[in-house]
Amino acid sequence: MKLGKQASRLAAAMGLSVVAGLAAPQPVLAADTDAQESAQALRAEEGPLAGRLAYMDSRRRGPTADFNAAAARATAMQQRLAAMNRGHGLPAAYEHAEAWEPIGPAPLVGGQTPTSPWIASPVSGRVSSIAIDATDNVVFVGGAQGGIWRSDNLGATWRPLTDELASLAIGAIAIAPGTHPRNQATLYVGTGEGNYSADSYAGVGVYKSTDSGRTWSGPYGSALFTNRSVNSIVVDRSNPNNVLAVTGSGVFGSGAVTGPTLPPRGIFRSTDGGVTWTKMTTQATNDAMSRLIQDPAVSTRFWAAGYAVSATTGGVQRSDDGGVTWTQVAGTGGLPPLDANASWGRAWIAGATDPDSNDAVLYIGNSQANSGIGGGKIFKSADGGTTWTELTAARGYCQGQCFYDLALAVEPTDPNVLYTGGAGNAGTSDGTNDGVENVPSMFMRSDDGGTTFVSKIRSADRTTALHADVHAIENWPGHPNEIWVGNDGGIWRSTDGGDNWVNLNTTLQITQFQGCDLHPTDPNGAYGGTQDNGTNGWAGSVGWPHLDFGDGGYAKIDQGNPQNLVHTYFNQSNYLIGVGFTTSGFATTQGNYFASTADSNPSVGNGIDFGDRVLFYAPIHLDRGHSDTLYFGTNRLWKAPAFFAQTVDQNGNGQPGIFSALGAGTGGQDLTGGTIGAGDGGAISAIETVANPAPGLDAQVVFTGSSDGHVFRSTDGGASFVEVDALPAVIGLFVSDIKVDPRNPQIVFQSRAGFSGAMPAHNIRKSVDGGSTWTDASIGLPDVPVSAIAFDPVAPNTLWAGTDIGVYLSVDGGATWNPYTNGLPNVAVFDLVANHATGTLLACTHGRGAFRLKLDAIFIDGFDGD
């Protein structure tokens, strides 16, 4: 039994609320076998958006509710760049000769699409913007945190252009209109992703290139744009020095969070080619804007569509004097008014000139609700914006995710041809790939000015399909019906208006990882979970095979038998808690993983309490010594011995009751700051074990860390736990990782994901007595989240830390830290794994894929291995 993508997503989101950073309990599924099968089907879907937001927010909290995390990140980046300019200060023997090697995915082969039935297609990651240089036949795309990429061969191959810029979160790309000498196009890049997702990272301003992206100047407008997202840029076709831009939230890791010290959002203008900027809007001090266009018929007129959060802000604004003054047009000419309930939500605008009347034909999409078919309405003006009419056939086009994706595009030579993008239905009338695609859908085309729409998700031959969540649609100038689409899976091209699609994700490395692991003996083997693009394997090629569907979270390889793989999907209390697993390694394909999930009926579920508090991405851990023993964290720690040897029924469901709760007391021990059954409190966020000296026995020493900052240790195999690192007070930052030194189990490190608001940041802590006492070990690290730590696979007393601004290295046991790039882009590193047997270090980023550092051939002060 498998549910359609949107049905499952909506079911997951219905009634969802957020309590203390955790998803609140949902209605319990029926306690029977069908319910268990339904939970398995839900594994295939992306998790509820509010749950993802809560998870990301919990990893980036500051000391106060109004702490400016985006500003802290910008300061951290400045400190990192200053440290790099000084030289890393490492002894020459530690300056590794090897650089970080990009290993993909580029693309994910056979990746998931939302089509039902599924059509596997290569995918990469979230593309937020597209720009086409028709003079040079060059295409530029921007990733959510992947930077700018360029293709000179219609998307067959791509290369990155901005890996060293201060922000790789891209909100907009604009090319100055008109012809230019070869490779001398003027490009503007607005940093900060403006899609209001949980991981829409903020930017640092506007960068400019006058040589088609080979070199960059800037960032410009930093005082106005840092910590915001520059969502759209337009270069005046009559005066290239007149450049306009709009900004939105994009606030570092939590798209909708606004702190009191952030610069005001709105409409901005530069009269010197993007070097200096001035805020133009005066009707509201903080207009969150989404899209900006120059009127296709009147060059002095500009339109800006915004995110309406009150009866006066956002909406749709018009300027008739080149962007100097602006007037609100929502509520006029047939457009609905803004209101205090913010029913407008986010808005988008697109248009083209009517060749018969020479008037502009304009389309505005917004987030307004529709009865029974989800959010999204489109309004049309055929007289240059004087009067507007709703296109009722478009209702529901962005399907309740309009804050995230609601793109529109119009054919420049035919304003009756309208394209819409969103997150809608991807099924067919008869449930087969030969059936007619349902409307509204996530990508539609109208050939009659919006009177009717048809869905254009699948190619006519049904071999290629678009990914969900469309963020960008761009027409190729002078090529009617050629459109390029960017979405959560990457980039696609059609030359016939969407009838057929060419997948262009080969060599585009912008996947957003959550967790990963290394093969025990093969340096060319890895396994990782990715946001919206499932769980995938690496076997030496940059094309990673797609292995399992849904949201990919933590992923582990059994170090004693690499055919055993286990990973998490999204998790939600009273809805879906558990893992997917296989005993057939990378030969297992999408839909063929076994399920081990919780259920309200103990005779059906895997033993984990269905109502436990659990993180959206719940941590898992395989015992360091007895590697087929699996630990799973909710607010309690659950253990499943001989996990991969469990029986599986004919429906692919794992053995009931295989997990049991650890810790003192009936039903196990709450290892957070809350109590079992309470609606508040945290959940376990990190798990570590010390390998038992006796072969084949589970660990006696077990550590857990929680999202609310509590660290516990057991020395009796989990029979009881005692809180450690609690004096003089608990540090209330998300415990992202705990690692025990494989050379000396008395040395233990933990990392914290969050902002302290002061120095030292306490984002790395160290124990030299097996975890009994702890001290700060963060000197040299800025106040920025640390997501993972790893002991160097070759050199003793050497550690690596994956942070939200790249990787840091300590060569003195954590006493001091220095940035270590050497080929690694400026991107958030979400997981970091070392393999001592192969001398390999793996960094999994959230926006630039995976990178490997091979250290096995390096001799450091005469030391050449373990």
N, C-alpha and C positions, 0 to 999 in steps of 0.2 A: 504494500500500500504506500503510495507516494502522493503527497499533496502538491498542488501547483504552487509556484514560488510566491505569488502575491497572496493567495489564500492563507498560506502558512505565515507569511510575514504579518499580515493583518491580524491573524489570530494571535500571533505572539505579542503584538503591540496593543491589542484591545485592553483597555482598562489599566494600562501599565502606569505605574507611578514610581518615583525614586525616593528611597528612604535611606538616609545616611550613606549615599553612594552605592546602594545595592538595589536591585530590582525588587519591588514588593511582591509578595506571594500572589499567584494567579489562581483562578479556579482549577480545582483538581480534576485531572482526566479520570474517566471511568476506570475503576480498578479491575480490569480484565485483560485478556490477551490482546484484544483489539486496541486497547489503550497503549499497550507496550509497542505494538506495531506502529501506532500513530506517532509515538515519541520517536521511533526510528525514522519515520518519514520526515519529521521535523528537523532531524539532524541535517538534512539536505539543504535547509534554507538558511539565509542570513538571519542573524538574531535581531531582536527588537532594538530599534534605534536608541530608545531611552536607556536601555541597559548598557549599550556600548558607550553612550555618553557618560553614564555614571562611572563606568570602569575607567575610561580615559581620564576623567576628572579626578578620580581617587588617586591616580598615579602622578598628578601634577598639582596637588593642593599646596597652598601656601600657609603661612602661620595664621592668617586672618582671612575672613570671607571676602574682603575686598583687595586682597594682595594682588599686585599686578605681575602675574606670572610671565606675561609676554615681555615686559620690560626687564625682568630678571634674566630671561633667556638672552635678550639683546646684550645686556651687560656681560653675561657669561661668554657670548661669542666674541665680544671685544677683548675680553681677558685672554681667550684662547688665541686670537690672532696676535695679540701682543706677545704672548709666550712663544708662539711660533717665530715671530720676527726676532726675538732674542736668541733663537736657537733652543732646541729642547733641553739643553743642559745635561744630556745623557753622556756617560762615559763612551768613548769611541767604540769600545768592545760591544756595547749594547745597540749600536746603530745598525740594525739589521739590514743586510744588503737587499733582501727581498722586499718588494712592494706588495701591497694588497692587490690581489688578482680578482677582477670581476668574474663571477662564475654563473651569472644568470639569476633567475630565469629570464631567458630572452629568446623565445617566449616560454610560457607554460604550455606544453604540448597537449592537445586534447582537453583544453580547459572548459570550465563549466559556463554555460549560458542559461538564461532563465527560461528558454523555450521548453514547452511541454507538449510532446516529448522533447527530450534534450537533443540538441545538435552540438556536438563537441567542436570547439574552435580554439585555435591558439589565442592566448590572452597574455597580458603583461601586467597592467595596473591602472590606477586612476589617471586619466587624462582630463585636465581641467580647461585647457584652452588650445586653440589651433590658429595659425596664421599662414597664409599662402602668398608667396612672392611669385607672381605670374611672370615677371620679367626674367627671373633666373630659373623658373620652374623648380623652386625650392619650397619645401614645407617645413614649418616649425611647429612643434607641439610642446606643451608645458604639462608637467606632472604635478600631482598634488603635493608631493615632496620629492619629486624626481628631477627638477630643473628643466631647462630647455634642451630639446633634441632637434637635430636637423637631418633632413633627408634630401638628397640630390637626385633620387631615382624613384620618385613617386611612392615612397614608403617601403621600398624593398629592403633598404637598410637604413639604420639611424646611427647618429653619433652624438654624444652629449657635449654641450657647449658651456655649461655654467657650474660645473662641479665645485669650483672654489669660491663661488659667490657666498655672501653672508646668509642668504636664505635660498633654499631650493623649492620652497612652496610657491607655486606659480598661480596667480590669479588672472593675469591678462597678458597677451602679446599683441602688439600693434606694429604695422609696417607703414612707414610714411608713403602716401600714395604717389603715383607717377612712376616714370621710368628712371633707371639709374644705371651706371656702369656695372659690369659684372662684379658680383660679390661686394657691392658697395651700397646695399640697402641700409636704410636707417631703421633700426628696430628699437622698440620700447618694451620693456618687460616690467609688469607690475607684480611685486612679490606679495605673498600672503594669499592663501587659498580662501576664497569667499563662498564656499558651499555649505557653511554652517553645520558641518559634521563634527563628530567628537574629536576628530584628528585633523581639522582644518587649521594648519599651523599659520601663525601670523608672519608678516613680512617685515622688511626693513626699508621699503621705499621703492623707487623706480630706477632701473638700470637702462642704459642706452648704449647701443652699438651703431657705428657708422660703417662697419665693414661686414655686414651680414652675420654677425654673431661671433666673429673670430676674436675680437677684443671688446671689453666692456668698460664703461665709465659709470660712476655712481657708487653707492645709491644716492639718488637725488630725492629731495623732499622728506628726508628722514624724520625731521621734527614733526611733520604732519602725518606721516604714513607708518612709521615704526610701530609695531604691535597691532597694526590693522591689516586688512587685505585690500590691495588695489585690484578691483574686480573687472574694470573695463577701462580701456584707453582709446581715444580717438585723436588722430592727427588731422587737422583741418585740411581738406583737399584744396582750399583756396590760399592757405597760408601755412606752410609746414612748421612755422615757429609757434603757431597757436595749437597747443596740445591740451586736451581735456582728459580728466580721469575721475573715476568715482571710487569710493572706498566703502567697505563693509567691516564686519567684525573680524573673523579670522583670528580669534584670540587664542593662540598657543594651546592647542590640545583640547579646548572646549569652545566650540564655535560661537555659542550664544552668551558666553560670560563677558560682562563688561565691568571693568574696574573704574574707580573714580579718576584715576590719573591717566587714563588712555586719551589719546588725541581724538577730537571730534571727527565723526564720519561725515561724508557729504560729497559735494561736487567741487572739483578743484581745477584750476586753470594755470597753464604756463604760457608765457608769451616769448620765451627765449629757448624754445626747443627742448623743454623738459628739465632745464637746470634748476630753475626756481619755481615755486608753486604758491598759489594763493587760494584759500577757501572762498568760494563764490556764494554759496547758499546762505541766506540770512533768515529765512522764515522759521528754521529750526536749527538748533545748535548741533544736533547729532543725528543727521539723516543717514541711515544705512542704505546705501545704493548698490544696485546689482548690475545694471547694464546701461551703456551709453551709446548713442548713435548720432551721426550727423544726418540731418534730414536728406533723403535721397534727391529731393527736388529743389530745396532752398538751402543754399550753402551756408547762410548765416544762422540757420536754425539748428538747434541740437535738442535731443530728447534724452531724459534720464529716467530709468525705472528703478524703483527702490523697494526696500523692505519696510512696509508700513507697520509701525508699532504703536501708533496713536491716531487721533483724528486729524493730525496736522503733518506728521512726519512721513517721509518716504513717498509712496504713491508713484505718480508720474509727473515729472516737471519738464517745462519747455523753456528754452531760451531763444529769442529772436535776434540777439545781438552778438552772436559769436561766442556765447557762453558767459557773458558778463552778468546779466541778470536772469532770474529764473522765476517762473510762475507755476503754481500747482494746478494741474488740469484734471486730477481725479475729482469726480463729482460733477464734471461739466460735459456737455455734448452727448450725454448718454452713458458716460462712464459712471460706475457706482462710486459713491462717496467713500472717503476714509471714515473710520469710526473708532471709538475708544476701545473696542474689543479686538482691533487689529485683524479683522477678517480678511482684509486684502492680503496680508502676509507678504511674501516675496513677489516681485514682479519682474517681467522681462519685456523687451521691446525689439521689434525687427521691422524692416520695411524695404520697399523698392519703388521705383518710379513707374507710373502707368504710362506706357508709350503712347497711348491714345490721347490722354488728357494732360500729360505732363505733371499731374498732381502726384504727391506721395501717397502710396497705399501703405498703411501702418497696421501692425498687429501688436496687441499687448496681451500677455499672459499673466495671470496672477494666481493666488493660492486659494481663492474662495471655494467654500465647500459646496458640494452638490449632493442632493438626496440620493443615497443608494449606490453611487458610482465613484465616490472618492473626490478628492480635491482637484481644483484647476479649472479656470475659465479663460476664454480668449475673446478679446474684443477687437473689432476691425473698424478702421476708418478709410474710406475711399476718397476723401476730400482733403487730404493733408492734415488731418487731425482736428477738424472742426466738429464733426459728428461721429459717433461711435455706435456700433451695433454688436451685441453678443453673438458669437458663433455657437449656437446650442449644440451642434454636432461634436464640438470639441470638449464638452464637459467631462471632467475627470481625466484630462490628458496627463496630469502629473500624479494622480492617484495617491494623494495624501502625503507625498514626499516633496511637495513643491518647494519647501524651504531648501531642499537639497539639489533637485534637478528639475528644471522647467524650461529648457532651451527652446527657442524658436529660430527659424531661418526662412528667408524668402528668396526665391530665384530672382537674381538681379534683372533679368530680361523679361520676366513674366510674373507680376505680383499676384497672380491667381494661384501660383504654386507655393504652398506653405508646408514646411516641415515642423513637426513638434517632437520634442524629446522629454522623457520623464522616466518613471519607474513602474509603468502600468502593466496590464495583463500581457502575458506572452504565450497564451494558449491558443488553440484553434477550435473551430465550431464542432468538430467531431472527435477531438482528442488525438488526431494523427497529424503527421507533418504534411499530409496532402490536403488537410482541411483549410478552410478560410480562416485567416487570423482574426481573432476577436478585436473589437474596438470598444472603448479606447484602449490603446496599447502604449508601450513605452517608446515607440517610434512610429509616427504616422505621416502620411502625405495627403494633401488635398490639391486637386487640380482645378477646383472651381471656387477658389477664394474662400474656402472654409465652410462651404455648404455641406459637403460630405468629406469623409476621411476614410482612407484604407491603411491598414497596418503594413509596415514594410520591415519586419524583423528578420525574416529568413530570405536567403537567396532563392531564386526560382528553382534551382536544382536541389535545394534543401541540404546542401553540404556545408554551408556557412551561415552563421547567425550572429547578430549583434549581442553583446553583453548588456546587462541591465544598467540603469542609472546614467542617462545621457546628460552630459554637461556642456558639450560644445558641438555645434553644427556649422560647417563653413562651406560656402560655395566657392568653386574654382572660378576666378574672374575670366569671363570670356568663354567658358565651357558650360553651356546649358546642361542641366541635369547631372553635373558632376558635383557630388557632395562628399565631404569628409566628416566623420562622426567620431567624437571622443567620449568615452564612458568609463565606468569602473573597471572595465577589462582592457582598455587600451584604445586603439585607433583602427578605423575601417574606412574604406573608400568605395563609392559607387559611381559609375559613369552613366547610369540610366535611371537616376532618380530614386534609387533604393530597390529596384527590381532584383538586382544582383549585387553582392558584396564581395570585396577583396579584403581579406584579413592582412593587416600590415604590422603585426606585432613582432615579427622576427627581428632580432637584435635590439629591441627596445626593452631596457632593463629598468623597470620602475615598480616592481612588485613591492607590496607592503607586507612585510613579515610580522608575525606576532611571536613565534618561538621556533627553535630549530635544534637539531642534534647532528652529531657526526657518526659515521660508520666506525665500528671498533678497529678494523684492520685495513680498510681501503681508504686512502686519502682522497679518492675521487667519489666518495659516497656521503650524502647528507639527506636530511629529511626536514621539512618545515611546513608550518601552518601559516596561511596568509589571509589577510582580510578580504572577504567577499570572493576569494578565488581558491578556496579549498586547501587541502593538504597535499603536498607534492614531494617528489623525490629527485635527487640529483645523482647521476651516475657518470659524471665526467664531461658531459656535453652542456653547453649553455641552454639547450632546450630541456627543461625539466619535465618529466612525465607527470601529468595530473593524475593523482591517485584516489582522492576522495573529495566529496562535494561539501557544500555549505561553507560556513565560516570556519577557517582553520585557526586553531589556537596553539597550545603547547603540543609539541611533537617529540616522541622519544623512540630511540632504537635500543632494543635489548642488546647490551654490550657483550652478553654471553652467546647470543644467537641472533644475528642481525636480520633473520627472516621475520622476527617478531617486531611489529611496529604498533604503536599506540598513540592516539592523539585525542585532543578535545575539540568539540565544536563550541558554539555558544552555550551558556548555561543560564538557567533561570529557575528560581525556587518554585516548587509546585508545578513545574512545566517540563523542564528538560535538564537533567543533571546526569553526566556520565561521559563515556568515551567511545570511540570507535577503535577497532583493533583488527589485526590480521596476523596470521602465522605464515603467510606466503610472500612476504617482502614486497618488492616493487612490482611483482607480477599481478598483484591485486589492483583492480581498476574500480573506477567510480561505481558506487552502488553495491559493491561486493565486500565491503568491510562488515565485520560482525559488530553488533551493538551491545554495550553493557551500560544500561541506564537505570536510573532510580524509578520507582513507581510507588504510588500510595498503597498498593497491595504488596506486602513483604514477600509473598510467595511468587510474585512475578518479577519484582525489581531486583537490582543487583546488591541490595543491602543498604545502600546509602539512603539516609532519611530524605524523603521527597520534599520536605519543608525546610531543610537546612538553608541557612544563609550561604550564598555561593557567589563568587565573582563571575562576571560575564565570560571571562577567560579563566577558568579554574586551573590551578596548578596541578601537575602530576609529576611523579618522580619514580624512577626504577632504582631499587636498592643497589648501593654501590658495590656490594659483594655478591648478594644473591639476586641476580639481575632480572629474574622473572617475577619478583615480588613488586607489586605496584602500589603506590600510595596516591591518594586523591584528597584534595583539600576542599572542605566547605568551611563552616565555622568549627568543625571538628576534623580530625585526621582519620581517614579511612584507609584500611590496608587489605590487600587481596593477595595472599600467598599463591604461588604457582598460577599466576593470572593467565598466562598464555596456554596453560594446559587445561583450562576449564572446558566444560562441555558446551556445545552450541546447538540450539534446536533447529528445526527445519526452516524456521523463518529468519535465521541469522541472529537470534537473540542469545546473549551470553547466559551463563549459569546464574540462576537466582541466588541471592544471598551470599555472593562470593566476597563482598567487602564486609568488614567489621570495624566498628569505631574503636579507636585507641584512647587511652587516658583513664584517669581515675573516675569513679562514679558510675552509676547506672546510665547506660547509653553513651558513654564516652565523655570526654572533657572538652569544654569550650576553650579553644586556644586563641581567643581574641579578647577584646575588651568588653564584650557583651556576655549574655547568658543564653543558654540553649533555649530556643523558642522565642527569644525577644525579637522585636521588629527592627531594633537598631543594633549597633555594634558592627564589627567588621567580619571579614572572612579570611581564611588562610590564603596567603599570596606567594609563599615560598616554602620549599621543603628540601631538606638535605639529610643524608645519612652518612655515617662512618662505617666503612666496610668492616664486617666482623672478621677478626683474624682467623676464625675457624671456617674453612671452606664449606659452602653450602648452607650456611646459617644466616638468618636475617640480622640486620644491624641491631646492635644494642643502643647505640647513640643516635638519636634522631632529633633534628631541629625543625622548627616551623617558625615562619614569620607571618604577620597578618597585615591586612590593608590599613588597619588603624594603629600600626606601629609596635605591636607586641611580639616578642621573641620568646619562644619556649624551647626547653630541652628535656629530652628523656634519656636516661642512662640505663633503663631496664627494658629496652625493646618496645617502648610505647605503653607499658603498663601504667605509667604515671609520668606527668610532665610538670616541670617547675619553670616559672617565668624567670628569664634572665634579661640582662640589659634594661632593668626597670628602675635603676637608681642613678641619680636622685629622683628622676621622673621619667616616665615613658616618653620617648621621642615619637610624636604622633605622625610620622611619615610612613608611607607605604613601603613595606619591606619587599623589595623586588627580587632579591637573590640572597642565598646563603651558600658559601663554599668552604669546605674543609680542605686544608692543604694535603694533597696526596702523599707528600713526603713526611709530614709531621701532623698528626691529627689533633695536636694541642693548639695549632694555629687555625683560626676560623675567621672568615671575613663575612660581612653582610653589606648589602647595598640598599640604599633608600631612594625611592622615586618620589620626588616632591621638592618643594622649596622651603628652606629654613628661614629665609628672610634676613640672615645674618651669617657672619663667618666666625668659626668654621661652619661649613654647611651640614656636617654630620651625614653626608650622603655615602660615605664609606666608614665602616666601623670594624674594629679588630679585637680579637681575643687571643691571648697567648697561653691560656689555661683551659683549653677545651671548651670554652663558652661560658665559663662561670662569671667572668668579669670582662668588661668591654671598654675600649677607649676610642676616641676619634682618630681616624686615619685618612683625613680628607685634605691635607695640606697640598695646595697646588690645584685642587679641583674647584671650579667655580660653583656657585649656588645654582645647580641645575640638576634635574633628575638623572640618577644613574639606574639603568634598567638591568644590567647584568655585569658579573665579574667572572674572571677565569684566571687560573694559575697558568703561567707560561708553560707550554708543553716541553720545553727544553731546559730553560735556565731556572735554578732555584732562587727563591726570594724575590721572584719577579711576577707581577700581576698585571692584568689588563682590565680596563673598565669601559663598558659601553654606555655612553651618555646620550642625551638628546642633542648634543652638538658634536658627536663623533667619539673616537676612541682615545683613552688616556692610558699611559704606561707608567708603572712604578717598578724601579729596579732595586728598591731598598726596603722591600717588605711592607709597602704601604706608607712609609714615612713621608714620601713626597710623590707627586704625580706630575706628568708632563704630557701635553697633547702629542699624539702619534698619528699622523695622517699617511704620508707616503703612499699615495694612490687611492686613499679612501675619501669619497666625497664628503662634503659638509652636510651630513644627514643624521637623523636620529637612529641610533643603534638599539634595537629592542631585545636582541639576544646575542650572547657571546659564548662560544663553546670551544674548549680545548681538548685535543686528543693526544695523550702522551705517547701512545704507541706509534702514531704516524707523524708526530711533530707538527700537527696541523691546528690552526686557529681559524674559527669560522665566525664572521660577523654578519648577522642578519639585520638589515636595515628596514625602516618603515618608509619606503619610497624609492630606494635605489637597489633593491634586490639584495643578493648575498655576495660577500667577498671572502676570499681565503688568503691566509698568510701561512706559507710553508716554511717552517723553521728547522727542519730535521737536519739540514746540511750545514747549519751555522755552528761555528766553534766560538764560544764566548769565554775568554780567560782560561782557555784550556778545557772547558767543560763541554762535552759533546753528547750529552743525553742523560737519561736517568740511570 
